[in-house]
């Protein structure tokens, strides 16, 4: 077999190294009603993340179907926090019961109760 012009010996890469980590998509946290936000760091929705994401999982946030910039600091459109938005959780430490917080000045708009938020992640 050749890969990028280089010869790779058959069987030299084990299946374990090729396999994707375990985990499956969750159906929780879909189409949740947003909270009204007026300032950066406002709670985005009353519902917390339902489960701790799998260790390899990337959490994605969608508002009305548009993906938002989730960061592990307070410099993106939104972030998760376990202490009412005071401290942002790093992306690798998001856990069940963490809530989402919104930075309208960065996202370019504030949230209204007519907005729907979905979290997409593997557990």
C-alpha positions as CSV (number, residue, x, y, z in Angstrom):
1,X,0.0,0.0,0.0
2,X,1.2,3.5,-0.7
3,X,0.3,6.6,1.3
4,X,1.4,10.0,0.1
5,X,3.9,8.3,-2.2
6,X,5.5,6.3,0.6
7,X,5.4,2.5,0.9
8,X,3.7,1.2,4.0
9,X,4.1,-2.4,4.9
10,X,0.7,-4.3,5.1
11,X,-0.2,-4.9,8.7
12,X,2.4,-2.5,10.1
13,X,-0.3,-0.2,11.6
14,X,-2.5,-2.0,14.1
15,X,-6.3,-1.6,14.1
16,X,-6.1,-0.1,17.5
17,X,-4.1,2.8,16.2
18,X,-6.6,3.3,13.3
19,X,-9.8,3.0,15.3
20,X,-11.6,6.0,16.5
21,X,-12.1,6.4,20.2
22,X,-15.3,5.0,21.8
23,X,-18.3,7.3,22.2
24,X,-21.7,8.0,20.6
25,X,-23.6,11.2,19.9
26,X,-26.1,12.2,22.4
27,X,-29.7,13.3,21.7
28,X,-29.8,15.5,24.8
29,X,-29.5,19.3,24.7
30,X,-31.2,19.9,21.4
31,X,-33.5,22.9,20.5
32,X,-33.3,24.5,23.9
33,X,-34.9,27.9,24.4
34,X,-32.4,30.6,24.9
35,X,-32.4,33.1,27.8
36,X,-32.6,36.8,27.0
37,X,-29.1,38.2,27.1
38,X,-28.1,41.8,27.4
39,X,-24.5,41.8,28.4
40,X,-21.4,39.6,27.9
41,X,-21.2,36.7,30.3
42,X,-25.0,36.3,30.5
43,X,-26.4,32.7,30.9
44,X,-27.3,31.5,27.4
45,X,-29.9,29.0,28.4
46,X,-31.3,27.6,31.6
47,X,-30.5,24.0,30.7
48,X,-27.0,22.7,31.6
49,X,-25.1,20.2,29.5
50,X,-26.7,16.9,30.3
51,X,-23.6,14.6,30.3
52,X,-19.9,14.9,30.5
53,X,-18.5,14.8,26.9
54,X,-16.3,11.8,26.1
55,X,-12.6,12.6,26.5
56,X,-12.0,12.9,22.7
57,X,-15.3,14.7,22.0
58,X,-15.5,18.2,20.6
59,X,-18.5,20.1,21.8
60,X,-20.2,22.3,19.2
61,X,-22.8,25.0,19.9
62,X,-25.5,25.9,17.4
63,X,-27.9,28.8,17.7
64,X,-30.8,28.6,15.2
65,X,-28.7,26.1,13.3
66,X,-25.7,28.3,12.9
67,X,-22.5,27.1,14.6
68,X,-21.0,29.4,17.2
69,X,-17.4,29.9,18.3
70,X,-17.2,28.0,21.6
71,X,-13.9,28.7,23.4
72,X,-12.2,27.5,26.7
73,X,-11.9,31.1,27.7
74,X,-14.1,34.1,27.7
75,X,-12.9,35.3,24.3
76,X,-15.4,33.5,22.0
77,X,-19.1,33.8,21.2
78,X,-19.8,31.5,24.2
79,X,-18.2,29.4,26.9
80,X,-19.1,26.9,29.6
81,X,-18.8,27.6,33.3
82,X,-19.5,25.8,36.5
83,X,-19.6,29.0,38.6
84,X,-22.3,31.3,37.1
85,X,-20.0,32.4,34.3
86,X,-17.2,33.8,36.4
87,X,-14.6,31.3,35.2
88,X,-14.7,29.7,31.7
89,X,-14.1,25.9,31.6
90,X,-11.4,24.7,29.2
91,X,-12.9,22.6,26.4
92,X,-11.3,19.5,27.8
93,X,-12.9,20.0,31.3
94,X,-16.6,20.6,30.3
95,X,-18.7,18.4,32.5
96,X,-22.3,17.5,33.2
97,X,-24.2,20.4,34.9
98,X,-22.0,23.1,33.4
99,X,-24.0,26.0,31.8
100,X,-23.4,27.9,28.7
101,X,-22.7,31.7,28.8
102,X,-23.0,34.1,25.9
103,X,-20.8,37.0,24.7
104,X,-23.1,39.0,22.5
105,X,-20.6,41.7,21.7
106,X,-18.3,39.0,20.2
107,X,-21.0,37.0,18.6
108,X,-22.5,40.1,17.0
109,X,-26.0,39.7,18.6
110,X,-27.7,39.1,21.9
111,X,-30.0,36.1,22.4
112,X,-33.8,36.2,22.6
113,X,-36.3,33.6,23.9
114,X,-37.2,32.9,20.3
115,X,-33.6,31.5,19.7
116,X,-33.0,27.8,19.9
117,X,-29.7,26.4,21.2
118,X,-28.3,22.9,20.6
119,X,-25.2,21.3,22.0
120,X,-23.6,18.6,19.7
121,X,-21.1,16.2,21.4
122,X,-20.3,12.6,22.0
123,X,-20.6,10.8,25.4
